[in-house]
Amino acid sequence: MLSQSDLPEASQLSTRSPARATLLGALEALQGARSRLDQMHRPLSALERVLIAAESAEAAELRAEIGRLLAAPGVESQSRINGDHSGEALLFAPELPETEQRLAKLAEGAADAGHRLAVARGNYTAVAEHVRLACKEWEEALWPAAAEAADPDLAKLEDAVRTVLIIESRLRGLILALREAGNRDGPGANGAFAAAESIETRITETRRRPVLAVSIEIGRSFLDRLRSDPGATL
């Protein structure tokens, strides 16, 4: 797809090619939407990585803190006194309030990061939907632009057919005149009739000649170029 700077100016197309000017506007809108989506994807990916890292660090610190408390001398002695060998011995650790505060801060930070990630994902989804709609509008604008782009060749075809019909009309006029001369000169005027027949035979043979093979690749190539360049020609 052409870059923004390589696209033709809308003013160059609007007057002579309104359908292609519409395609250009749709293409510019699509490129702008895709650019915004790319801009949002990078920080979103970074935020996801940060959140995963934060959650991993929180879990690791939590495990380390629990292990430290379980290994604390005060906990071990109190556990022996009470005969308690379960995790309930943590209730007697003097560092527990401080640990709870630290873990609460970690959880709060993770929750905040999760909220910001959810907002970022929502914004990304909205922009992605905008890209989808812009792509649909661009696709719908492509077909009228393709028909409009064929106008110059259609005009050439019309001129060529008109030229051929004028030439054929002139030749058939000569055929009529030759036959008229043959009829006027009587039964012995075989030369005029022979000339008329010769001309008519060549016209018929020319019409029966096989047409050129049609290549779909020409049309495919044009559509591919038109998708990224509204100024493309057939």
ABEGO torsion letter per residue (X at the ends): XBBAAABBBAAAAAAABAAAAAAAAAAAAAAAAAAAAAAAAAAAAAAAAAAAAAAAAAAAAAAAAAAAAAABAAAAAAAAAAGBABAAAAAABAAAAAAAAAAAAAAAAAAAAAAAAAAAAAAAAAAAAAAAAAAAAAAAAAAAAAAAAAAAAAAAAAAAAAAAAAAAAAAAAAAAAAAAAAAAAEAABAAAAAAAAAAAAAAAAAAABBBBBBBAAAAAAAAAAAAABAABBX
